[in-house]
Amino acid sequence: MDWLNYHHLFYFWTVARAGSIARASAELSLAQPTISNQLKTLEGSLGVKLLERQGRRLVLTDAGRTILRYADDIFRAGRELQRAARGLPTGQRTRLMAGVVDVIPKRMAALLLQPAVDACPDLILVCREGPLPHLLAALAVHELDVVLADVPASEAVKVKAFNHRLGTCGTSFFAAARLSHLRKDFPRSLHGAPALLPAEGTAVRRALDAWLEEHSLAPRVAGEFDDSALMKVFGARGLGFFTAPRALEEEIRTQYGVGVIGRSEDVRQSFYAITVERRLRHPGVVALAEVARGALSESAAPSRP
């Protein structure tokens, strides 16, 4: 079995943090050629390039960024070990690196993540937002512990990942007071009414379009939004009706001062926790999955508008 040389890893870690071999040399009181040779030895033992030169600067490669994250954890654990050996508090805290697909409403993401915070009082929650392919790439190199998405990771994305279905919920339709008449004769009232819609190509937009077509409804598109929060702001100003997961109904009513004009259990929004593990292990991810599966019940009966 080949053992990792932690001295070499420490030199790499110092160079990466210092930003250059010269600064690392001064910090470690070692000659620059010595550090350079140790870095080459580490790269040779790992079989990957960790640093590359861009002009006069040394920058981390993709592999280097992955190794640096592990090195951070290793040397943080080393410091905690020293404190524990002296009988001092380690200050060790659980960290959850969560990716959130950018089409998920911010309030829905917060609702899904809150159980992780509740389950781990000292949790350090780090959230990254972006398109699903980018987040899956980060998950694959262990930069993330979990990705929250509205669709499962498909086989087309060359990442070994497991989809943990959290549940689904129906959709509520909202409008400002000036459009409250749309509540009457819902959903027929939506035909020709101004609509604020999610961006094309998203799962929720496809489900909404299919539902409208099924009911022979053709609202007048007044806006399309990547950002669901911005869509709600314009909805509150009366530009058109909009939709959101039914699980957020009370919050949206309160924050934006809008009313519910109708609901549909046929327009369902799904949510997934995607990990590289078949079985969930991180205590925060386990907690959010357990709570979400109870809260996002497919059989929940709709309440009255």
Secondary structure in CASP SS format (residue, H / E / C, confidence):
PFRMAT SS
TARGET T0000
AUTHOR 0000-0000-0000
METHOD secondary structure of the structure
MODEL  1
M C 1.00
D C 1.00
W C 1.00
L C 1.00
N C 1.00
Y H 1.00
H H 1.00
H H 1.00
L H 1.00
F H 1.00
Y H 1.00
F H 1.00
W H 1.00
T H 1.00
V H 1.00
A H 1.00
R H 1.00
A H 1.00
G C 1.00
S C 1.00
I H 1.00
A H 1.00
R H 1.00
A H 1.00
S H 1.00
A H 1.00
E H 1.00
L H 1.00
S C 1.00
L C 1.00
A C 1.00
Q H 1.00
P H 1.00
T H 1.00
I H 1.00
S H 1.00
N H 1.00
Q H 1.00
L H 1.00
K H 1.00
T H 1.00
L H 1.00
E H 1.00
G H 1.00
S H 1.00
L H 1.00
G C 1.00
V C 1.00
K C 1.00
L C 1.00
L E 1.00
E E 1.00
R E 1.00
Q E 1.00
G C 1.00
R C 1.00
R E 1.00
L E 1.00
V E 1.00
L E 1.00
T C 1.00
D H 1.00
A H 1.00
G H 1.00
R H 1.00
T H 1.00
I H 1.00
L H 1.00
R H 1.00
Y H 1.00
A H 1.00
D H 1.00
D H 1.00
I H 1.00
F H 1.00
R H 1.00
A H 1.00
G H 1.00
R H 1.00
E H 1.00
L H 1.00
Q H 1.00
R H 1.00
A H 1.00
A H 1.00
R C 1.00
G C 1.00
L C 1.00
P C 1.00
T C 1.00
G C 1.00
Q C 1.00
R C 1.00
T C 1.00
R E 1.00
L E 1.00
M E 1.00
A E 1.00
G E 1.00
V E 1.00
V E 1.00
D C 1.00
V C 1.00
I C 1.00
P C 1.00
K H 1.00
R H 1.00
M H 1.00
A H 1.00
A H 1.00
L H 1.00
L H 1.00
L H 1.00
Q H 1.00
P H 1.00
A H 1.00
V H 1.00
D H 1.00
A H 1.00
C C 1.00
P C 1.00
D C 1.00
L C 1.00
I E 1.00
L E 1.00
V E 1.00
C E 1.00
R E 1.00
E E 1.00
G E 1.00
P C 1.00
L H 1.00
P H 1.00
H H 1.00
L H 1.00
L H 1.00
A H 1.00
A H 1.00
L H 1.00
A H 1.00
V C 1.00
H C 1.00
E C 1.00
L C 1.00
D C 1.00
V E 1.00
V E 1.00
L E 1.00
A E 1.00
D C 1.00
V C 1.00
P C 1.00
A C 1.00
S C 1.00
E C 1.00
A C 1.00
V C 1.00
K C 1.00
V C 1.00
K C 1.00
A C 1.00
F E 1.00
N E 1.00
H E 1.00
R E 1.00
L E 1.00
G E 1.00
T E 1.00
C E 1.00
G E 1.00
T E 1.00
S E 1.00
F E 1.00
F E 1.00
A E 1.00
A C 1.00
A H 1.00
R H 1.00
L H 1.00
S H 1.00
H H 1.00
L H 1.00
R H 1.00
K C 1.00
D C 1.00
F C 1.00
P C 1.00
R H 1.00
S H 1.00
L H 1.00
H C 1.00
G C 1.00
A C 1.00
P E 1.00
A E 1.00
L E 1.00
L E 1.00
P E 1.00
A C 1.00
E C 1.00
G C 1.00
T C 1.00
A H 1.00
V H 1.00
R H 1.00
R H 1.00
A H 1.00
L H 1.00
D H 1.00
A H 1.00
W H 1.00
L H 1.00
E H 1.00
E H 1.00
H C 1.00
S C 1.00
L C 1.00
A C 1.00
P C 1.00
R E 1.00
V E 1.00
A E 1.00
G E 1.00
E E 1.00
F E 1.00
D C 1.00
D C 1.00
S H 1.00
A H 1.00
L H 1.00
M H 1.00
K H 1.00
V H 1.00
F H 1.00
G H 1.00
A H 1.00
R C 1.00
G C 1.00
L C 1.00
G C 1.00
F E 1.00
F E 1.00
T E 1.00
A E 1.00
P E 1.00
R H 1.00
A H 1.00
L H 1.00
E H 1.00
E H 1.00
E H 1.00
I H 1.00
R H 1.00
T H 1.00
Q H 1.00
Y H 1.00
G C 1.00
V C 1.00
G E 1.00
V E 1.00
I E 1.00
G E 1.00
R E 1.00
S E 1.00
E E 1.00
D E 1.00
V E 1.00
R E 1.00
Q E 1.00
S E 1.00
F E 1.00
Y E 1.00
A E 1.00
I E 1.00
T E 1.00
V C 1.00
E C 1.00
R C 1.00
R C 1.00
L C 1.00
R C 1.00
H C 1.00
P H 1.00
G H 1.00
V H 1.00
V H 1.00
A H 1.00
L H 1.00
A H 1.00
E H 1.00
V H 1.00
A H 1.00
R H 1.00
G H 1.00
A H 1.00
L C 1.00
S C 1.00
E C 1.00
S C 1.00
A C 1.00
A C 1.00
P C 1.00
S C 1.00
R C 1.00
P C 1.00
END
